[in-house]
Amino acid sequence: MSETGKSEATERLDVLFDQSKSSGQGASISDIVEAVLGYPADEEITELVSMAMEDSERMSSEDIADGIIKLQEWRDVQS
C-alpha cells in the first residue's frame, strides 16, 4: 500500500477511535480492520488481528494500521 493509502487508513482509524470514545463504547476488531482496509473484514483477518492485538501493549493508530496492512499484504501473497 502506498504511503498515501497508509495515511488515509490511519485517518479512518482515528475517526473510528474518536467516535468510539465519544459514544463510550470500544471499537470492535472487525470495525478496526474495516476502517484500516476500507472494506468489511472477513473472519480470518479479524482473528489474525485479534491475536496480534492481544499480545500488544498500547499502540498508536499508525502502528495498528501498519500492522493490519502488513497482515493483509502477507495474506495476499500467500493466496
PyMOL Python script that loads the backbone (N, CA, C, O; Angstrom):
from pymol import cmd

cmd.read_pdbstr("""\
ATOM      1  N   MET A   1       0.856  -1.180   0.000  1.00  0.00           N
ATOM      2  CA  MET A   1       0.000   0.000   0.000  1.00  0.00           C
ATOM      3  C   MET A   1       0.895   1.233   0.000  1.00  0.00           C
ATOM      4  O   MET A   1       1.935   1.260   0.657  1.00  0.00           O
ATOM      5  N   SER A   2       0.488   2.222  -0.723  1.00  0.00           N
ATOM      6  CA  SER A   2       1.260   3.456  -0.807  1.00  0.00           C
ATOM      7  C   SER A   2       1.219   4.214   0.525  1.00  0.00           C
ATOM      8  O   SER A   2       0.385   3.945   1.389  1.00  0.00           O
ATOM      9  N   GLU A   3       2.139   5.162   0.660  1.00  0.00           N
ATOM     10  CA  GLU A   3       2.156   5.990   1.865  1.00  0.00           C
ATOM     11  C   GLU A   3       0.854   6.772   2.001  1.00  0.00           C
ATOM     12  O   GLU A   3       0.361   6.975   3.111  1.00  0.00           O
ATOM     13  N   THR A   4       0.298   7.209   0.876  1.00  0.00           N
ATOM     14  CA  THR A   4      -0.984   7.922   0.901  1.00  0.00           C
ATOM     15  C   THR A   4      -2.075   6.999   1.429  1.00  0.00           C
ATOM     16  O   THR A   4      -2.897   7.402   2.251  1.00  0.00           O
ATOM     17  N   GLY A   5      -2.076   5.761   0.950  1.00  0.00           N
ATOM     18  CA  GLY A   5      -3.060   4.789   1.416  1.00  0.00           C
ATOM     19  C   GLY A   5      -2.925   4.517   2.905  1.00  0.00           C
ATOM     20  O   GLY A   5      -3.927   4.399   3.610  1.00  0.00           O
ATOM     21  N   LYS A   6      -1.691   4.416   3.387  1.00  0.00           N
ATOM     22  CA  LYS A   6      -1.468   4.196   4.821  1.00  0.00           C
ATOM     23  C   LYS A   6      -1.930   5.391   5.637  1.00  0.00           C
ATOM     24  O   LYS A   6      -2.501   5.238   6.717  1.00  0.00           O
ATOM     25  N   SER A   7      -1.678   6.581   5.110  1.00  0.00           N
ATOM     26  CA  SER A   7      -2.108   7.791   5.801  1.00  0.00           C
ATOM     27  C   SER A   7      -3.631   7.861   5.873  1.00  0.00           C
ATOM     28  O   SER A   7      -4.193   8.212   6.911  1.00  0.00           O
ATOM     29  N   GLU A   8      -4.290   7.530   4.777  1.00  0.00           N
ATOM     30  CA  GLU A   8      -5.757   7.522   4.754  1.00  0.00           C
ATOM     31  C   GLU A   8      -6.307   6.462   5.705  1.00  0.00           C
ATOM     32  O   GLU A   8      -7.308   6.696   6.382  1.00  0.00           O
ATOM     33  N   ALA A   9      -5.663   5.306   5.761  1.00  0.00           N
ATOM     34  CA  ALA A   9      -6.094   4.240   6.670  1.00  0.00           C
ATOM     35  C   ALA A   9      -5.977   4.699   8.119  1.00  0.00           C
ATOM     36  O   ALA A   9      -6.865   4.443   8.932  1.00  0.00           O
ATOM     37  N   THR A  10      -4.890   5.370   8.433  1.00  0.00           N
ATOM     38  CA  THR A  10      -4.690   5.880   9.795  1.00  0.00           C
ATOM     39  C   THR A  10      -5.736   6.936  10.126  1.00  0.00           C
ATOM     40  O   THR A  10      -6.250   6.972  11.244  1.00  0.00           O
ATOM     41  N   GLU A  11      -6.050   7.790   9.169  1.00  0.00           N
ATOM     42  CA  GLU A  11      -7.084   8.810   9.387  1.00  0.00           C
ATOM     43  C   GLU A  11      -8.444   8.167   9.647  1.00  0.00           C
ATOM     44  O   GLU A  11      -9.165   8.595  10.549  1.00  0.00           O
ATOM     45  N   ARG A  12      -8.804   7.140   8.867  1.00  0.00           N
ATOM     46  CA  ARG A  12     -10.090   6.445   9.086  1.00  0.00           C
ATOM     47  C   ARG A  12     -10.116   5.799  10.471  1.00  0.00           C
ATOM     48  O   ARG A  12     -11.141   5.812  11.152  1.00  0.00           O
ATOM     49  N   LEU A  13      -8.986   5.237  10.879  1.00  0.00           N
ATOM     50  CA  LEU A  13      -8.907   4.602  12.189  1.00  0.00           C
ATOM     51  C   LEU A  13      -9.052   5.637  13.302  1.00  0.00           C
ATOM     52  O   LEU A  13      -9.740   5.390  14.293  1.00  0.00           O
ATOM     53  N   ASP A  14      -8.413   6.784  13.145  1.00  0.00           N
ATOM     54  CA  ASP A  14      -8.546   7.853  14.141  1.00  0.00           C
ATOM     55  C   ASP A  14      -9.989   8.317  14.270  1.00  0.00           C
ATOM     56  O   ASP A  14     -10.464   8.571  15.377  1.00  0.00           O
ATOM     57  N   VAL A  15     -10.693   8.430  13.140  1.00  0.00           N
ATOM     58  CA  VAL A  15     -12.113   8.812  13.168  1.00  0.00           C
ATOM     59  C   VAL A  15     -12.917   7.771  13.945  1.00  0.00           C
ATOM     60  O   VAL A  15     -13.753   8.119  14.779  1.00  0.00           O
ATOM     61  N   LEU A  16     -12.658   6.489  13.666  1.00  0.00           N
ATOM     62  CA  LEU A  16     -13.361   5.417  14.383  1.00  0.00           C
ATOM     63  C   LEU A  16     -13.091   5.510  15.881  1.00  0.00           C
ATOM     64  O   LEU A  16     -14.021   5.409  16.682  1.00  0.00           O
ATOM     65  N   PHE A  17     -11.836   5.700  16.268  1.00  0.00           N
ATOM     66  CA  PHE A  17     -11.499   5.791  17.695  1.00  0.00           C
ATOM     67  C   PHE A  17     -12.146   7.012  18.337  1.00  0.00           C
ATOM     68  O   PHE A  17     -12.601   6.936  19.479  1.00  0.00           O
ATOM     69  N   ASP A  18     -12.197   8.129  17.631  1.00  0.00           N
ATOM     70  CA  ASP A  18     -12.857   9.324  18.164  1.00  0.00           C
ATOM     71  C   ASP A  18     -14.348   9.079  18.371  1.00  0.00           C
ATOM     72  O   ASP A  18     -14.913   9.478  19.389  1.00  0.00           O
ATOM     73  N   GLN A  19     -14.987   8.417  17.396  1.00  0.00           N
ATOM     74  CA  GLN A  19     -16.411   8.102  17.517  1.00  0.00           C
ATOM     75  C   GLN A  19     -16.649   7.136  18.675  1.00  0.00           C
ATOM     76  O   GLN A  19     -17.614   7.281  19.425  1.00  0.00           O
ATOM     77  N   SER A  20     -15.774   6.163  18.813  1.00  0.00           N
ATOM     78  CA  SER A  20     -15.907   5.193  19.908  1.00  0.00           C
ATOM     79  C   SER A  20     -15.762   5.867  21.255  1.00  0.00           C
ATOM     80  O   SER A  20     -16.504   5.577  22.193  1.00  0.00           O
ATOM     81  N   LYS A  21     -14.803   6.763  21.342  1.00  0.00           N
ATOM     82  CA  LYS A  21     -14.575   7.479  22.595  1.00  0.00           C
ATOM     83  C   LYS A  21     -15.783   8.349  22.939  1.00  0.00           C
ATOM     84  O   LYS A  21     -16.210   8.393  24.093  1.00  0.00           O
ATOM     85  N   SER A  22     -16.332   9.037  21.941  1.00  0.00           N
ATOM     86  CA  SER A  22     -17.488   9.911  22.152  1.00  0.00           C
ATOM     87  C   SER A  22     -18.714   9.141  22.604  1.00  0.00           C
ATOM     88  O   SER A  22     -19.495   9.624  23.425  1.00  0.00           O
ATOM     89  N   SER A  23     -18.882   7.931  22.059  1.00  0.00           N
ATOM     90  CA  SER A  23     -20.055   7.134  22.401  1.00  0.00           C
ATOM     91  C   SER A  23     -19.858   6.325  23.674  1.00  0.00           C
ATOM     92  O   SER A  23     -20.817   5.773  24.213  1.00  0.00           O
ATOM     93  N   GLY A  24     -18.620   6.250  24.161  1.00  0.00           N
ATOM     94  CA  GLY A  24     -18.345   5.482  25.370  1.00  0.00           C
ATOM     95  C   GLY A  24     -18.261   3.991  25.129  1.00  0.00           C
ATOM     96  O   GLY A  24     -18.245   3.208  26.079  1.00  0.00           O
ATOM     97  N   GLN A  25     -18.208   3.591  23.870  1.00  0.00           N
ATOM     98  CA  GLN A  25     -18.108   2.175  23.527  1.00  0.00           C
ATOM     99  C   GLN A  25     -16.819   1.936  22.755  1.00  0.00           C
ATOM    100  O   GLN A  25     -16.423   2.743  21.914  1.00  0.00           O
ATOM    101  N   GLY A  26     -16.182   0.830  23.050  1.00  0.00           N
ATOM    102  CA  GLY A  26     -14.965   0.489  22.323  1.00  0.00           C
ATOM    103  C   GLY A  26     -15.284   0.019  20.913  1.00  0.00           C
ATOM    104  O   GLY A  26     -16.391  -0.440  20.629  1.00  0.00           O
ATOM    105  N   ALA A  27     -14.311   0.139  20.051  1.00  0.00           N
ATOM    106  CA  ALA A  27     -14.460  -0.337  18.675  1.00  0.00           C
ATOM    107  C   ALA A  27     -14.157  -1.828  18.627  1.00  0.00           C
ATOM    108  O   ALA A  27     -13.233  -2.304  19.287  1.00  0.00           O
ATOM    109  N   SER A  28     -14.936  -2.556  17.847  1.00  0.00           N
ATOM    110  CA  SER A  28     -14.673  -3.989  17.687  1.00  0.00           C
ATOM    111  C   SER A  28     -13.484  -4.190  16.755  1.00  0.00           C
ATOM    112  O   SER A  28     -13.132  -3.301  15.980  1.00  0.00           O
ATOM    113  N   ILE A  29     -12.877  -5.356  16.840  1.00  0.00           N
ATOM    114  CA  ILE A  29     -11.753  -5.676  15.963  1.00  0.00           C
ATOM    115  C   ILE A  29     -12.192  -5.599  14.507  1.00  0.00           C
ATOM    116  O   ILE A  29     -11.461  -5.067  13.672  1.00  0.00           O
ATOM    117  N   SER A  30     -13.366  -6.117  14.192  1.00  0.00           N
ATOM    118  CA  SER A  30     -13.820  -6.070  12.797  1.00  0.00           C
ATOM    119  C   SER A  30     -14.024  -4.631  12.331  1.00  0.00           C
ATOM    120  O   SER A  30     -13.756  -4.321  11.170  1.00  0.00           O
ATOM    121  N   ASP A  31     -14.492  -3.742  13.215  1.00  0.00           N
ATOM    122  CA  ASP A  31     -14.632  -2.326  12.862  1.00  0.00           C
ATOM    123  C   ASP A  31     -13.264  -1.686  12.623  1.00  0.00           C
ATOM    124  O   ASP A  31     -13.098  -0.874  11.713  1.00  0.00           O
ATOM    125  N   ILE A  32     -12.300  -2.059  13.444  1.00  0.00           N
ATOM    126  CA  ILE A  32     -10.942  -1.529  13.294  1.00  0.00           C
ATOM    127  C   ILE A  32     -10.348  -1.973  11.961  1.00  0.00           C
ATOM    128  O   ILE A  32      -9.783  -1.163  11.227  1.00  0.00           O
ATOM    129  N   VAL A  33     -10.477  -3.257  11.653  1.00  0.00           N
ATOM    130  CA  VAL A  33      -9.936  -3.780  10.394  1.00  0.00           C
ATOM    131  C   VAL A  33     -10.629  -3.122   9.206  1.00  0.00           C
ATOM    132  O   VAL A  33      -9.975  -2.742   8.234  1.00  0.00           O
ATOM    133  N   GLU A  34     -11.942  -2.989   9.283  1.00  0.00           N
ATOM    134  CA  GLU A  34     -12.685  -2.356   8.192  1.00  0.00           C
ATOM    135  C   GLU A  34     -12.248  -0.903   7.995  1.00  0.00           C
ATOM    136  O   GLU A  34     -12.115  -0.441   6.862  1.00  0.00           O
ATOM    137  N   ALA A  35     -12.028  -0.188   9.095  1.00  0.00           N
ATOM    138  CA  ALA A  35     -11.585   1.204   8.982  1.00  0.00           C
ATOM    139  C   ALA A  35     -10.226   1.285   8.289  1.00  0.00           C
ATOM    140  O   ALA A  35      -9.999   2.171   7.465  1.00  0.00           O
ATOM    141  N   VAL A  36      -9.336   0.373   8.617  1.00  0.00           N
ATOM    142  CA  VAL A  36      -7.995   0.391   8.024  1.00  0.00           C
ATOM    143  C   VAL A  36      -8.026  -0.022   6.560  1.00  0.00           C
ATOM    144  O   VAL A  36      -7.464   0.667   5.709  1.00  0.00           O
ATOM    145  N   LEU A  37      -8.675  -1.135   6.261  1.00  0.00           N
ATOM    146  CA  LEU A  37      -8.647  -1.668   4.901  1.00  0.00           C
ATOM    147  C   LEU A  37      -9.622  -0.962   3.969  1.00  0.00           C
ATOM    148  O   LEU A  37      -9.422  -0.946   2.754  1.00  0.00           O
ATOM    149  N   GLY A  38     -10.669  -0.382   4.530  1.00  0.00           N
ATOM    150  CA  GLY A  38     -11.641   0.322   3.704  1.00  0.00           C
ATOM    151  C   GLY A  38     -12.741  -0.568   3.164  1.00  0.00           C
ATOM    152  O   GLY A  38     -13.538  -0.135   2.331  1.00  0.00           O
ATOM    153  N   TYR A  39     -12.794  -1.808   3.628  1.00  0.00           N
ATOM    154  CA  TYR A  39     -13.861  -2.737   3.233  1.00  0.00           C
ATOM    155  C   TYR A  39     -14.085  -3.701   4.391  1.00  0.00           C
ATOM    156  O   TYR A  39     -13.219  -3.841   5.254  1.00  0.00           O
ATOM    157  N   PRO A  40     -15.249  -4.375   4.422  1.00  0.00           N
ATOM    158  CA  PRO A  40     -15.573  -5.254   5.544  1.00  0.00           C
ATOM    159  C   PRO A  40     -14.522  -6.345   5.758  1.00  0.00           C
ATOM    160  O   PRO A  40     -13.989  -6.917   4.807  1.00  0.00           O
ATOM    161  N   ALA A  41     -14.249  -6.610   7.009  1.00  0.00           N
ATOM    162  CA  ALA A  41     -13.258  -7.610   7.384  1.00  0.00           C
ATOM    163  C   ALA A  41     -13.847  -9.010   7.317  1.00  0.00           C
ATOM    164  O   ALA A  41     -14.994  -9.228   7.707  1.00  0.00           O
ATOM    165  N   ASP A  42     -13.059  -9.955   6.823  1.00  0.00           N
ATOM    166  CA  ASP A  42     -13.508 -11.340   6.873  1.00  0.00           C
ATOM    167  C   ASP A  42     -13.033 -11.957   8.191  1.00  0.00           C
ATOM    168  O   ASP A  42     -12.242 -11.360   8.920  1.00  0.00           O
ATOM    169  N   GLU A  43     -13.519 -13.136   8.477  1.00  0.00           N
ATOM    170  CA  GLU A  43     -13.256 -13.777   9.756  1.00  0.00           C
ATOM    171  C   GLU A  43     -11.770 -14.057   9.976  1.00  0.00           C
ATOM    172  O   GLU A  43     -11.272 -13.909  11.093  1.00  0.00           O
ATOM    173  N   GLU A  44     -11.063 -14.457   8.926  1.00  0.00           N
ATOM    174  CA  GLU A  44      -9.649 -14.815   9.078  1.00  0.00           C
ATOM    175  C   GLU A  44      -8.795 -13.606   9.467  1.00  0.00           C
ATOM    176  O   GLU A  44      -8.008 -13.688  10.410  1.00  0.00           O
ATOM    177  N   ILE A  45      -8.937 -12.500   8.762  1.00  0.00           N
ATOM    178  CA  ILE A  45      -8.124 -11.327   9.085  1.00  0.00           C
ATOM    179  C   ILE A  45      -8.514 -10.772  10.447  1.00  0.00           C
ATOM    180  O   ILE A  45      -7.657 -10.297  11.193  1.00  0.00           O
ATOM    181  N   THR A  46      -9.789 -10.829  10.773  1.00  0.00           N
ATOM    182  CA  THR A  46     -10.233 -10.367  12.087  1.00  0.00           C
ATOM    183  C   THR A  46      -9.583 -11.192  13.192  1.00  0.00           C
ATOM    184  O   THR A  46      -9.139 -10.641  14.199  1.00  0.00           O
ATOM    185  N   GLU A  47      -9.525 -12.494  13.013  1.00  0.00           N
ATOM    186  CA  GLU A  47      -8.905 -13.375  14.012  1.00  0.00           C
ATOM    187  C   GLU A  47      -7.399 -13.119  14.111  1.00  0.00           C
ATOM    188  O   GLU A  47      -6.851 -13.078  15.213  1.00  0.00           O
ATOM    189  N   LEU A  48      -6.732 -12.946  12.974  1.00  0.00           N
ATOM    190  CA  LEU A  48      -5.291 -12.661  12.992  1.00  0.00           C
ATOM    191  C   LEU A  48      -4.995 -11.356  13.723  1.00  0.00           C
ATOM    192  O   LEU A  48      -4.069 -11.288  14.531  1.00  0.00           O
ATOM    193  N   VAL A  49      -5.770 -10.336  13.443  1.00  0.00           N
ATOM    194  CA  VAL A  49      -5.573  -9.039  14.098  1.00  0.00           C
ATOM    195  C   VAL A  49      -5.883  -9.153  15.590  1.00  0.00           C
ATOM    196  O   VAL A  49      -5.175  -8.577  16.416  1.00  0.00           O
ATOM    197  N   SER A  50      -6.917  -9.879  15.931  1.00  0.00           N
ATOM    198  CA  SER A  50      -7.278 -10.068  17.335  1.00  0.00           C
ATOM    199  C   SER A  50      -6.140 -10.733  18.106  1.00  0.00           C
ATOM    200  O   SER A  50      -5.788 -10.298  19.202  1.00  0.00           O
ATOM    201  N   MET A  51      -5.573 -11.781  17.533  1.00  0.00           N
ATOM    202  CA  MET A  51      -4.453 -12.468  18.192  1.00  0.00           C
ATOM    203  C   MET A  51      -3.248 -11.539  18.335  1.00  0.00           C
ATOM    204  O   MET A  51      -2.589 -11.533  19.375  1.00  0.00           O
ATOM    205  N   ALA A  52      -2.963 -10.764  17.308  1.00  0.00           N
ATOM    206  CA  ALA A  52      -1.822  -9.850  17.362  1.00  0.00           C
ATOM    207  C   ALA A  52      -2.026  -8.767  18.417  1.00  0.00           C
ATOM    208  O   ALA A  52      -1.087  -8.387  19.116  1.00  0.00           O
ATOM    209  N   MET A  53      -3.249  -8.278  18.525  1.00  0.00           N
ATOM    210  CA  MET A  53      -3.506  -7.189  19.466  1.00  0.00           C
ATOM    211  C   MET A  53      -3.575  -7.676  20.912  1.00  0.00           C
ATOM    212  O   MET A  53      -3.333  -6.898  21.835  1.00  0.00           O
ATOM    213  N   GLU A  54      -3.899  -8.941  21.122  1.00  0.00           N
ATOM    214  CA  GLU A  54      -3.947  -9.482  22.481  1.00  0.00           C
ATOM    215  C   GLU A  54      -2.591  -9.395  23.164  1.00  0.00           C
ATOM    216  O   GLU A  54      -2.507  -9.126  24.362  1.00  0.00           O
ATOM    217  N   ASP A  55      -1.544  -9.619  22.407  1.00  0.00           N
ATOM    218  CA  ASP A  55      -0.201  -9.663  22.967  1.00  0.00           C
ATOM    219  C   ASP A  55       0.522  -8.323  22.904  1.00  0.00           C
ATOM    220  O   ASP A  55       1.699  -8.234  23.255  1.00  0.00           O
ATOM    221  N   SER A  56      -0.167  -7.295  22.466  1.00  0.00           N
ATOM    222  CA  SER A  56       0.470  -5.997  22.283  1.00  0.00           C
ATOM    223  C   SER A  56       0.091  -5.044  23.402  1.00  0.00           C
ATOM    224  O   SER A  56      -1.014  -5.079  23.942  1.00  0.00           O
ATOM    225  N   GLU A  57       1.048  -4.196  23.726  1.00  0.00           N
ATOM    226  CA  GLU A  57       0.760  -3.129  24.662  1.00  0.00           C
ATOM    227  C   GLU A  57       0.111  -1.989  23.882  1.00  0.00           C
ATOM    228  O   GLU A  57      -0.213  -2.144  22.705  1.00  0.00           O
ATOM    229  N   ARG A  58      -0.073  -0.881  24.515  1.00  0.00           N
ATOM    230  CA  ARG A  58      -0.689   0.278  23.863  1.00  0.00           C
ATOM    231  C   ARG A  58       0.069   0.600  22.576  1.00  0.00           C
ATOM    232  O   ARG A  58       1.296   0.696  22.559  1.00  0.00           O
ATOM    233  N   MET A  59      -0.699   0.763  21.506  1.00  0.00           N
ATOM    234  CA  MET A  59      -0.112   1.055  20.198  1.00  0.00           C
ATOM    235  C   MET A  59      -0.774   2.299  19.618  1.00  0.00           C
ATOM    236  O   MET A  59      -1.929   2.599  19.921  1.00  0.00           O
ATOM    237  N   SER A  60      -0.040   3.009  18.792  1.00  0.00           N
ATOM    238  CA  SER A  60      -0.597   4.180  18.126  1.00  0.00           C
ATOM    239  C   SER A  60      -1.492   3.735  16.980  1.00  0.00           C
ATOM    240  O   SER A  60      -1.414   2.594  16.524  1.00  0.00           O
ATOM    241  N   SER A  61      -2.333   4.634  16.524  1.00  0.00           N
ATOM    242  CA  SER A  61      -3.186   4.344  15.368  1.00  0.00           C
ATOM    243  C   SER A  61      -2.335   3.972  14.163  1.00  0.00           C
ATOM    244  O   SER A  61      -2.681   3.069  13.402  1.00  0.00           O
ATOM    245  N   GLU A  62      -1.235   4.664  13.998  1.00  0.00           N
ATOM    246  CA  GLU A  62      -0.341   4.391  12.865  1.00  0.00           C
ATOM    247  C   GLU A  62       0.236   2.972  12.947  1.00  0.00           C
ATOM    248  O   GLU A  62       0.313   2.271  11.938  1.00  0.00           O
ATOM    249  N   ASP A  63       0.639   2.553  14.152  1.00  0.00           N
ATOM    250  CA  ASP A  63       1.173   1.200  14.326  1.00  0.00           C
ATOM    251  C   ASP A  63       0.107   0.143  14.059  1.00  0.00           C
ATOM    252  O   ASP A  63       0.388  -0.876  13.428  1.00  0.00           O
ATOM    253  N   ILE A  64      -1.111   0.380  14.535  1.00  0.00           N
ATOM    254  CA  ILE A  64      -2.204  -0.564  14.314  1.00  0.00           C
ATOM    255  C   ILE A  64      -2.504  -0.672  12.824  1.00  0.00           C
ATOM    256  O   ILE A  64      -2.611  -1.773  12.286  1.00  0.00           O
ATOM    257  N   ALA A  65      -2.639   0.469  12.164  1.00  0.00           N
ATOM    258  CA  ALA A  65      -2.930   0.465  10.730  1.00  0.00           C
ATOM    259  C   ALA A  65      -1.824  -0.240   9.962  1.00  0.00           C
ATOM    260  O   ALA A  65      -2.104  -1.056   9.084  1.00  0.00           O
ATOM    261  N   ASP A  66      -0.585   0.062  10.278  1.00  0.00           N
ATOM    262  CA  ASP A  66       0.547  -0.559   9.586  1.00  0.00           C
ATOM    263  C   ASP A  66       0.542  -2.071   9.781  1.00  0.00           C
ATOM    264  O   ASP A  66       0.783  -2.818   8.832  1.00  0.00           O
ATOM    265  N   GLY A  67       0.271  -2.525  10.992  1.00  0.00           N
ATOM    266  CA  GLY A  67       0.232  -3.960  11.262  1.00  0.00           C
ATOM    267  C   GLY A  67      -0.878  -4.664  10.484  1.00  0.00           C
ATOM    268  O   GLY A  67      -0.661  -5.740   9.928  1.00  0.00           O
ATOM    269  N   ILE A  68      -2.053  -4.065  10.444  1.00  0.00           N
ATOM    270  CA  ILE A  68      -3.175  -4.666   9.713  1.00  0.00           C
ATOM    271  C   ILE A  68      -2.874  -4.707   8.223  1.00  0.00           C
ATOM    272  O   ILE A  68      -3.144  -5.709   7.561  1.00  0.00           O
ATOM    273  N   ILE A  69      -2.319  -3.634   7.697  1.00  0.00           N
ATOM    274  CA  ILE A  69      -1.973  -3.589   6.271  1.00  0.00           C
ATOM    275  C   ILE A  69      -0.938  -4.671   5.951  1.00  0.00           C
ATOM    276  O   ILE A  69      -1.057  -5.360   4.938  1.00  0.00           O
ATOM    277  N   LYS A  70       0.057  -4.819   6.795  1.00  0.00           N
ATOM    278  CA  LYS A  70       1.086  -5.842   6.566  1.00  0.00           C
ATOM    279  C   LYS A  70       0.499  -7.249   6.637  1.00  0.00           C
ATOM    280  O   LYS A  70       0.875  -8.109   5.840  1.00  0.00           O
ATOM    281  N   LEU A  71      -0.409  -7.499   7.567  1.00  0.00           N
ATOM    282  CA  LEU A  71      -1.072  -8.804   7.631  1.00  0.00           C
ATOM    283  C   LEU A  71      -1.861  -9.085   6.361  1.00  0.00           C
ATOM    284  O   LEU A  71      -1.820 -10.196   5.833  1.00  0.00           O
ATOM    285  N   GLN A  72      -2.581  -8.075   5.870  1.00  0.00           N
ATOM    286  CA  GLN A  72      -3.371  -8.260   4.655  1.00  0.00           C
ATOM    287  C   GLN A  72      -2.461  -8.494   3.449  1.00  0.00           C
ATOM    288  O   GLN A  72      -2.756  -9.342   2.606  1.00  0.00           O
ATOM    289  N   GLU A  73      -1.367  -7.754   3.361  1.00  0.00           N
ATOM    290  CA  GLU A  73      -0.426  -7.955   2.257  1.00  0.00           C
ATOM    291  C   GLU A  73       0.172  -9.359   2.306  1.00  0.00           C
ATOM    292  O   GLU A  73       0.334 -10.001   1.269  1.00  0.00           O
ATOM    293  N   TRP A  74       0.499  -9.836   3.507  1.00  0.00           N
ATOM    294  CA  TRP A  74       1.029 -11.185   3.676  1.00  0.00           C
ATOM    295  C   TRP A  74      -0.007 -12.219   3.195  1.00  0.00           C
ATOM    296  O   TRP A  74       0.328 -13.167   2.485  1.00  0.00           O
ATOM    297  N   ARG A  75      -1.255 -12.015   3.595  1.00  0.00           N
ATOM    298  CA  ARG A  75      -2.317 -12.942   3.149  1.00  0.00           C
ATOM    299  C   ARG A  75      -2.451 -12.949   1.624  1.00  0.00           C
ATOM    300  O   ARG A  75      -2.624 -14.001   1.009  1.00  0.00           O
ATOM    301  N   ASP A  76      -2.368 -11.772   1.034  1.00  0.00           N
ATOM    302  CA  ASP A  76      -2.487 -11.674  -0.413  1.00  0.00           C
ATOM    303  C   ASP A  76      -1.384 -12.470  -1.118  1.00  0.00           C
ATOM    304  O   ASP A  76      -1.631 -13.127  -2.130  1.00  0.00           O
ATOM    305  N   VAL A  77      -0.182 -12.405  -0.580  1.00  0.00           N
ATOM    306  CA  VAL A  77       0.950 -13.133  -1.169  1.00  0.00           C
ATOM    307  C   VAL A  77       0.771 -14.641  -1.003  1.00  0.00           C
ATOM    308  O   VAL A  77       1.176 -15.415  -1.870  1.00  0.00           O
ATOM    309  N   GLN A  78       0.167 -15.056   0.106  1.00  0.00           N
ATOM    310  CA  GLN A  78       0.002 -16.476   0.401  1.00  0.00           C
ATOM    311  C   GLN A  78      -1.091 -17.132  -0.438  1.00  0.00           C
ATOM    312  O   GLN A  78      -1.106 -18.353  -0.591  1.00  0.00           O
ATOM    313  N   SER A  79      -1.994 -16.338  -0.978  1.00  0.00           N
ATOM    314  CA  SER A  79      -3.110 -16.920  -1.727  1.00  0.00           C
ATOM    315  C   SER A  79      -2.872 -16.932  -3.214  1.00  0.00           C
ATOM    316  O   SER A  79      -3.725 -17.393  -3.973  1.00  0.00           O
TER     317      SER A  79
END
""", "prot")
cmd.dss("prot")
cmd.show_as("cartoon", "prot")
cmd.util.cbc("prot")
cmd.orient("prot")
